[in-house]
Amino acid sequence: MRVLGVEGTAWCASAAVYETDDLQDPDAGSVTIHSDAYQPAEGGIHPREAAEHMRDAIPGVIRDALDSAAGPVDAVAFSRGPGLGPCLRIVATAARSLAQVLDVPLVGVNHMVAHLEVGRHYADFDAPVCLNASGANAHILGYHNGRYRVLGETMDTGVGNALDKFTRHLDWSHPGGPKVEEHAKRGEYVDLPYVVKGMDFSFSGIMSAAKDEVDDGTPVDDVCRGLEETIFGMLTEVAERALGLTGRDELVLGGGVGQNARLRGMLESMCEQRGAQFYAPDPRFLRDNAGMIAVLGAKMYDAGDTLPVAESAVDSDYRPDEVPVTWRDRETSVLQPAGAADVQGAEAVVSLGDTVTKHRRPKAYRHAALDSRLRRDRTVLEARLTSEARRVGVPTPVVFDVDVPESTIEFEHVGHADLRDALTETTVRETARHLARIHDAGFVHGDPTTRNARVATRRGTTERGSRDDATDDTRVYLIDFGLGYYTDDVEDYAMDIHVFQQSLAGTADDPDPLLDAAADAYREHGAADVLDQLGEILGRGRYRSPN
């Protein structure tokens, strides 16, 4: 099989040929990539200039790729999005024309899924979680029941764009990420805002604080070090949270920012500490390139997933969770068995017995000062908010003991299963009611995923006491308030609901009825403006083109 891939989402015109005798063997094929990158004279990427570059460069890279092929191609694959609309349209036009001239099928590829799939292919992993860290995007993907699910994502800007905004403040040329990496090697850690909400995150406050530090005279090298330790620490933490939520033990990295050695080192350290496998593709597959388009295009072509030209329109906001995954099995298994004596969570080891002991162990990947602060603050908040939730009528475990220096809490053992393993409309509704109640009390959970609620079912009887009238009484307990905090901001309450709904989409076989149940229950018991704000957040949490 021989597939030509064409890529051009924003800044780099690229074409590649993937040739293989065995799609299942990562060592059986070869990829030849030809790229021509756009380099702005100053500032960031200018959409009009990027499109002009794409128009001029695409014919040459396609010609070079075809000249390097050992024979005729069987299909033409191209990136349908996400990305800059004018650039995508130029690439799509070229791909359509070429497919028709060569009389071969056309394959439309999601750029972000290609980042994941090229890593999965060469790692030879079965079901990895993927961290995509690129210029315009940053998100966590997991595979479940025939779709890639967005488990977490940036709520404002992509990680590469965030770094570029900081370096433009310093009048450094594009791209800024490699320059931050070089300066960080000579710097000392500076404390900056650390913003993780479940598995979502935000970079805007960090960038503003970093600019202020520079303006106030903090050495640039130190600010760059603080940026790397903070931003990459956040990305590594949410990647670990995704592994904990899904029960997976494989992680792949995608996106151009993945070329940063400190980020790769953090992810590798995190995976080693929790016994997971980590894979970062060769740098040529991390930056925007047609090689990944060709590799995924070959898998899609082999599965019969091709496009009629009339249906091959591009989509600047093409989300990975919109892509039907036709080229792999619909597995839904969870690797970590329920009921294990010691459970490896996202940030702690939980020992189960007559009571539950939660120990936030030091994270080797994080800077020691940042790690110590986070473990201390989260231990205090978890103990305080767990008890506060009980006082306002939300079922939570009793806190028996707290050791702040050791970052350890002992709790009552509640429930027989995680919510993830007991998903029904009833349990989801009860969880949403609990969230409404704590929001009314002025605080958020911070990480209300299906792993952070416990379900208990007990056998009861009706008032008449007849055995035939026995009923099951289900109670849902909220646990793990370590990311919670006091707030009166409707945005924070809406983010709590958003995190809960993301976890439902990522773990349920049929999430739509559960999502409706959660929204209905919150609408009945919570403030109306929270769901209005949730709608605004959902419109914001998409993959935007760089600006």
N, C-alpha and C positions, 0 to 999 in steps of 0.2 A: 504494500500500500504506500502511496506517495501523495501527501496533501500539502498544498500551498496555503500558508496563512498570511493575512494582511492585517496590519495593526496601525492605528493612528487615532488614539482617543484625545490627545491634547498636544503633546510636545515632540513626539518622536514618530517619524515615518519609518515603518519597518515591514519587511517581508521575509518569510522563512519557508523552508521546505523540510517536512518531517517524513522520513522514509523508514519503514519497518517491515519486517517479515512476521512479527508477533507482537500484537498490541499489549499482551499481558506481560511481556518481558521488558522491563525498563532498560536492559542492556542490549536489546536486540535492534534498536533503532538509532538513527542519527538525525541531528537537527542542524541545519545551516541557516544562520540568521544574518540579514543585511539591514542595517539601520542608518538613518540620517536624522540626527537630533536637531531640534530647533533651539537656538540659544538667543534669548532676548538681549538686545543691546544694553538695556538697563531695566531694573524693576523685575516684576514677575511676568508670567505668561500673558501676552496680549492676544485675545481670541482671533482678531482679524489677521495679525501677523502669523499666528500659528497655522491658520487655515491656508494662508498664502504659501507658507513653507510646505505644508502637506501637499498642496496641489502641485508644487514644483518637484517635490522629492519622491512621491509615491511611484511614478513611472520608472524611475531609475532603480529603486530598491526591488521592485517586482521583477524587472529585467534581470538584475543580478541574481536574484533567487532562482529564477527559472533557468538561467545559464548554469547554475551550480547543481541542478537536479540531474540525477542519473538517467532519467527518462521522463515520459509524459506523466502529468499529475492526474490523480483520480478524482479530486475534489478541490474546491476553493473555499477556504474558511475566512471569515472576517469578523472583526469586533463590531457588534451592534450597539455597544454602550456598556457602562455609562461613560460619559466624556463630553467634550465640547461638540455641540451639534454640527457646526460647519466642518470640523475635522472629520467627524464620523461620517458625514454625508459624502465627503470626497472619497474616503476609503471604501465606503459601500458601493459607490458608483463604479470605482475601479474594479472591485471584486465581482460585481454583477456582469460588467462588460467582459471581463476575462473568462468567467464561467460560461458565458454564452458563446464566446469565440472558441473556447476549447471544448465546448459541448460536454461539460462535466457538472455534477451537482454543486449547489451553493449551500454552505453551512453558516448559520449565524451564531456567534459565540458571545456569551457574556464575559466581559473583560475580567471582572472580579472572580467569577467562578474559574476562569482559566488560571488565575494566580493560584487558586487552591488546587486545581486538578493537576497542574504540572508538578507541584510539590508532592501530591499524593502518588503520582505516577512514578517519579524517580525515587521516592522513599520506599515504594512498594508497601505503603500502609493500607490497611483495610478501611478504617472509619475514623480518620483524624478530625480533630477540631482545627480550624485554620484562623490564624491572626493575619489579617490583611492590613498592612501599614504602608500606605502610598501617599502621593502628594495630595490628591483630592479626597481621599477616603481613609477611614480607619474603622474596622469592624471585626467582630468575631462571628465565625460561621460554624455551624454544626449540621451534620446530615441526619435527617430523621424522616422515615416513611415517604421516601421518594422526592424529597425537597431539601435544598440547603436552607437552613433557618438562620435568620439574623438573631444571634443571642445577645449581642451588645454592639453599640456603635457610637461614633462621635455625635454629640448633640449640636455642634457648631461647625467646625472646620476640620479638614483632613490633617493628619499629623505632619506631612511634608509642607503643606501650605502654612500651617501654624509656625513652623520653624522659619519658613521664608519670610513671613510677616515680621518676625523678630529681626532677622538679618537685614531686611530692607530698612528697618529703623536705624541700623548701623551703616547704611549705604553700601552693604556688601552685594556683590553680584549674584545672580541666580545660577544654580540652585544653592540655597543656604545650608541645607543639611550637612553636606560634607565639611563645610567651614566650621559649623558648630562642633562637629566631631573632633576636628583638629584642635580647636581652641580648648575644648573640654579636657583633653589629655593633659593640659598644663594647669588646670584650674583646681580650686578647692570647692567643696560642696557649699552651696547657698540654699537655704530653705525657701521653697516656693509653694504656692497653693497646690494641694493634692486633691483632685476632684474625681472620685469614683462613686457612681450611683448604681449599685447592683453590678451589671456588666456594661453599663453605659458610662461615658466619660466626657469631659469638656476641657478644651484647651484655651478658651478665650481669656479666662482669668489668669492663667499661668503666663500667657504672653504679655498681658498688661503689667503684671507684677515684675516680669523679667525686664521689660522696657524701663519701668520705674527704677529698678535696681541699677541699671546702667546709667540712667540720668542722674541718680543720686551719688554716683562715683564708685560703685562696686566694680572691681576689675571684670572686664568682659570675659576673660577665661573662667572666672569663678561662676559667673552667671550661666555660661554655656555648660559648665559641669552640673550646676543645679538643674538646668533644663533637661539634660539627658537623664539624670538620676530620677527626676520627678516624672517626666513624660513616659519614659521607657519603663519605669517602675509601675506606673498605672497600667500600661499595656500588658505587662507581664502578669500583674495581679488579675486583670479581667480574663486573660487567657487561662490562668489557673482556676478561676471561678467557673469558667466554661467547662473545663475538664471535670471539675467536681460536680457540676450540675448534670452533665451528660453521662458521667461514669466512664469516659474514654481515657485511654492512656497513650494517645498519639497526638502530636501537635506538629503542624507544618506552618511555615512562615511564608508570606507573600508580600509583594509590593516593594517599591524602590527604596523606602526607608529601611527595609530589611537588610540592606547592605551595611548598615551601621554595626560595627563590631560590638559595641556595648550592648545594643539591643539583643543581638544574637547571643551574646554571653549570658545576659540575664535569663533569657528563655531557656537556654541549655541548662543553666544552674537550677532553675525552678523545676524543670522536668527531671533532672537527676535527683533532686531532693525528694520528689514525690513518686519516683519510680516509673516515670513515663518516658516515652521515646520522643525525641525532637529531631526535626529535619528542616534545614534551610537550603533551598536550591542554590545551584551555581549562580553567582551574581548576574550572569547574562539573562537568567530567567526571572530575576527579581525586579529589575527595572522594566518599564514598558517595552514589550518586545513581541514580535510575531511568532516566535518559537512556541510560546505557550498557547497561542491561538491555533497553531497548526497541530499541536499535540492533542488538545481537547477536540479540535475539529475532526481529527482522525477517529477519535472514540465516538463522536456523535454520528459521523458518516457511517461507521461500521454498524451503529445501532439503527440506521435508517432515518436519522433525525436531520433531514435536509429541508431547505426552504425553496418554495417557488419564488421567482424573482418578484412577482407582484405582491408578495407578503413579506418582503425583506426590508421594511422600513427600519431605520435606526431609532434608538430611544436614549436620549441624554441621561435619563434617570432610571435606567434599566437595573432594577434591583436583583440580586442573586436569588432571593426567595421567590421570584416570579418565574424561575426557570424550571420546567419539568425535567428531572434528571432521568433520562432515558437509557443511559449507558452503564448503569450499575444497579445492583440488587436493592430492594426496598427493605433493608435490614432495620430493625428497631431495637436490637438488644442493648442492654446496659451491662457493662463489664463488672462494676463493683457490686457484689451481692448485698441485698438488703439484709440487715440484722447482723452484720459483722461486728465482732467485739470492739475493734478499733476502726474508726471511719476516718479516712483522710479527706478533710474538707478543703475549701479553697484557701483558708488562711490558718487552719488549726487542725490538730489531731483530737478527735473526740473518742474517749474511752467509755464504753457502755457497760453498765453493771446494774446494781441496785440503784445507784445514782449515776449521773453523767458528769464526767470531768472533761472540760474543754481547755486545752493548752495551746496558746498561740506561741508556737516555737519561732525562734529567729529565722528570718528568711535570708538565705545566703546571697540571693541575687540583689537585695536592696542595700543601699548605703546604710551603714550601721546607725547613724543618727536618725535618719528617716524611719528605719525599721523600728527602732526603740520607741520613737514618738507614736507611731501608728499602733503598735501592739499595746502600749500603755493606754492611750486614749480610747481605743476600741474596747478594751477590757472594762474600763470604767463605765463607758456609755452602755455597753451591753448589760452589765449588772443593773445600772440605774434604770434604763428604759424597760427592761424585762419586768422589773418590779412596778414601774409606773403603769405599764399596760395592764397588769393585774388589778391595780387600784381603780382603773376606769372600766373594768368589766371584761377585758379580753383574756381568754385562757392563755396562760404562759406557765412555764415551769417555775417552781419555787427556787429562789437562789439561796443555797445553803452556805456557801463560803466563797470569798473573793481574795485572791492573792495578787495584788497589782504588780509588785516587783517581778513575780514569776509569770505574769500574764495568764493566770489560771482561774477558772471559775468552776465551782461544783453546783450542779443543778439537780432538781427532781427529774426522774426519768418519766417522760410522758409519751403517750401514744404507742401504737404498735407498728406504724409505718410512716415513711415520709409521704407528704401530699403527692409527690411524683408517682408513687406506687399505689395511690388510692384516689385517682382523679375521677370525680363524678361532678355533676352539676351542683349537687348538694354541698360537697366539701369546698368547691370553688366559691359558691355563694357565701358560705360562712367565712371563708378567708377574706373575701371582699368586704363583708360587713365588719370584720375586725379592723381592716385598714381604715374604713370610714370612721370607726370609733376612735382610733388613736389620732387620726388627723383632726377630729373634732376636739381632742384634748391638747392639740398643739405640738405634735411631734410626728416624725415619719419612721418607718421601719428601716428604710435605706436599701434593703436587699431582699424583698419579699418574693423569693423564687419558690419553686415547688420542692426544693430541698430544705427550705427554711420554715416549713410548717409541718406539724406532726398530727396524725389522725389517730383517734382512739374510738373504737366502736364497742359499746357495752350492751349486754342483753337486758332489756327491761320489760315491764308489763304495763298494761293499761290500768285504769283506775279500778276496773272490775276484778283484776287479778287473775283472769283466766289465762291459762298457758296458751290457748289458741289465739289469744289477743296479744301475745308477746310482740314487741317491736325492737328494732335496733336503734339505739341512740348514738349518733355520731357526733363527736366533738373534735374540733380543729384547734390546735395550739399554735401560736406564733412563737418561733424561737429565733435565736441569732440576730439580735438587735445591734450588732457591732458597728454597722454603718449608719445607724439611726442618729437623729439629732432633733433638738427643739427648733421649731420654725412656725411662722405664720404666713409663709409664702405659698400661694396656690400652685405655683410652678413646682415646688418640692412635693406637694401632695400628688400632683398629676404624674410626676416622675415615678413615684411609688407604684401607682397603678400601671404605668408603662412597663416597668421592670417585671411586675407580676404577669402581665399579659405576654411579654416576650418569653418568659419561662414556660408559660402554657403552650405557646406556639412551638417551642423547641423540644417539648417532652411529650406532648399528647399526640396520640394517633389521629384523632379527629378534633382539632382544637377549636373549630368555629363555634360549636354549641357552648363550649366552656368559656370562650371569650365573651359571648353574648351574656352568659350567666353572670360573669364577673361584672360586666358593665351594668346589667340590670340591678344587681344587688347593691352596687355602689350608688347608682342613681337613686335607689329607694332610701338608702341610709346615710349617704354622704351629701356634701354640698354640690349644687348643680354646676358652679363655676369650675370645679375641679375637672369634670369631664369635658367642659368646653376647652379648658387649657390643654387637656390631653389631646384633643383634636389638633390644636396648634402644634404641639410637640411632634405628633405623627407626621405632619406636613414638613416639619423641620428635619426630621431624622431620615434623610434620603441622601443619595450619593450625588453631590453637586459637582459641577464642572469647576475647575480652578478659576480664580479671579484675581 
